[in-house]
């Protein structure tokens, strides 16, 4: 469904993506795992067309996203939705207004016919119920905790109902309990929308919980891709470290 070939992206003298290749299968949750600052978020911006690669191609559903101009690109990426690391909520709008902002602006796909008030209300209730924020529908983003902001961003994705969902470090900065709640919401959102999800993270626990496959991003490239159980068996320094960390957490403390 998504084919990325020989993707290069440079900022100044720094090559961030270095001939990256990746295939994403329709209907899967693919987790791109890697250390902070290696270019995982840059890759997401190439996929959704926010930035253009210096070289290489991004193909989504047979459409060459990387070569489209503004108008054609806007039409092509309508099927995509993204949860940004900061959640990217409008500070001047409350939770329910953020949830349906895009729908009010652009109407029903593909015709653009406006939603009725009753239809928008139903979407608000369904989306906020899914993320447990219906009681917070009138709250402003400044009144929300970090976890609630992430959930509000997810509600906007659910209301929009994209076919492809991109998540940029969805659990960063969250406590373990809230992070697990977000992981569970990613899985339930995937099931609700019957879509394809790409999640970038440096959190191995999240990756193992949500992923159908895990891709290791290292040195500007995808160097390994495998289902979670197989991924942990790969002989690679970063994976070896992650595996040892997981095993250490499982060990029970010695009794005194």
N, C-alpha and C positions, 0 to 999 in steps of 0.2 A: 504493500500500500504506500509506504514511504521509502524512497530510495535516495540515498545520499552518496555521491561519488566524488572523490578527489577534492574535498572541500578545504579551501584555504582561507584564512582570515587573519589579517595583520593590523595592528594598531601601532602606528609609528614604526619603530624597528623591531617590535615584538610580534613574532608569529604565534598566534594563539591556537588556531586550527591548522594542522599540517597534513593535508592530504587525507582527511578523515573520510572513511567509508562506513555506511550503516544501512541496514534494512530493518524496517519496523513492520511487523505483520498485522494485518487487519484483526481487530478484536482483542488484542493483547494489551497487557500493562508491561511496558518496557521501562526498566529503571536504569538510568545512566549514572553509574557510581564513580566517584572520583574525589580527590582532595579539593579543598576550597581553592578557588582562583585558577583552576586549570582550563577554564573555557566551557564548562557545561552550560552555563546560562547563555553564552555566546551562540552555542549550537542551537538552542531553542529559538533565539531571535532570528537565526537563518531559516529555520523551518517555517516560522510563521510570517516571514517576510519583513520583519521590522528592520533588518539590516540585509545588505547584499554581500555575498561572498566575493573575495578578490579573484577566486578561481574555483571551478567545480560546479556541481549541479545539485539542486534539491528538487526532487520530483514527488508530488503528492497526488495519489489517485490518477496518475497518468498526465498530470499538469506540471510543467516545468516552472515551479514557483520562482526559482532564482533568476529567470529571464523576463519576468512580467513587468510591465510598467504600472503606474499607480492605479489606474482605473481597473485594469484587468486583474491586478494583484488583489485589490479590495474585494472583487467578486470571488476570486479563488479561495481566499482565506476566510470567507464567511462561515465555512464549515468547521473552523478551528476556534477554540477558546483557550485562554491562558490564565492560570492563577499565578500572579507575580509574587516574588518573595515578600514584598511589602504589602501585598494584597491589592494595592492600587485603587483603594476606595476614594470616591469624591468626598472631601471633607465637609462640603457644604450641603450634602444630602444625607438623609437618614438611611437606615439599613434597607427599608423596603424600596426607597427611591433608587438606591444603588442597584438593588436586585433587578429592577425592571428598566433601568435607564436605556440600555441598548434597544430593548423591545419597543419602548415608546418612541425612540428616534427613528427606527427603521421598519417597524411593523412586521407582519408575518412573512417568513420566507416561503416561496421565492417572489411573491407578488408585491410585497410591501404594504398590503392592506392593513390599516390600523387595527390594533386590538381594541376590543370594547373594555369598558371599565370592569365589567364582570369577569372577563377573561384574564385581565391583568391581576385582579384580586385573587383569582384561583391560582395563578402562577406564583404569586407572592406566598400564599398560604402553603402550597405544596412544597416550594423550594425551601422556605424557612423552616417548615416542619421537619424536612429531611435533615437539616443541620442543627436542629434544636434551638432556633433563634426566633421563633414566632413571637414570643413575649418581648423580644428586643427590637421589634420591627420599627419602632419610632425613635430608637436611640441613634445618636450621631456617632460616627467613627471614633471621635475623641473619647467617647464614653465606653469604648469596648476594650477588652484585654487583647493581647496578641493572638490568643487562640480563637477568640470570638471574631476578630478581624479576618482570620484565615477562613473561618466557617462562613462569614458573610461573603467573602470572595467566592467560595464554593457554591453558595446559594445563587449567585449571579450566573455561574457556569451552568447550574442545573436548570435555571429559568431559560437560559439561552439555548440549551440543548444542542451543543455542537457535536459533530461526529468524531472530532479529534480533540483531545484534552491535553494541554501541556501544563506541567506543574514545575515551578522553579523553587527548589528548596522548601517544600511545604511545611517541614517540621523544624526548620532552623529557629533557634531561640525559644523553643517551647519546652516546658517541663515534660518528663516522660509520660505522664498520664494524658496530658493534652495532645502530645505528639501521637500517641496511640489512637486517640479519638479521631485525629485527622487522617491517620492511616486507614482506619475503618471507613471513614467517609469517602476516601478516594476509591476504595473497593466498591462500596455501595453505589457511588455515583457512576462508576464504570458499568455496573449491572443495570442501573436505572436507565442510562442513556444508550447502552449497548454499543459503546464507542471503542475508540483506540486511544490509549493513554501513554504519554511519555513523561516520566518523572525524573528530574535530576536531583541528586542528593549526595551527601557524604555520610549519611547515616545508614550503616549496614543493617541495623535492626529493622528500620523501616523498609529497606530494600528487600530483605528476606520475607517480610510479612506480605507485601503487596505485589511483588513482581511475578510475572510469568517467565520473564527472562531478565537477566542482569547483564549490562554492558559496562566494561571497565574503560573509563576515559583516562588515558595517560599520555603525556608528552604530545598533546594535540591530536591524538588519534584514538580510535576504539581498538583496543588490543585483544580483548576477549569478550565473547558473548555466549551465555549459556543459561539454562534454567538454574534456579537457586542452588539445588543440591549439587549439581555438576560444577557450578561456578566455584563453590567453596573447595573443591578438590583440585582446582587448577594450581600448578606450581608456578607461582608468580609472587615476588616479594611483597607487594601490597596486599594481595589476597592471603598470603601466608600470615601476615601481621593481623589482618582482620579475623582470620580463623582462630589464631591464638588468643586474641582478645575475647572472642565469643566463648572459647573453652575456659578461659580464666574466670569469666563471669559465672559460668555454670558450676564451678567448684565450690563446694560448701566450706565455710571457714572451719578451721580445726577447733575442736573443743578444748577448753583449758582444763 
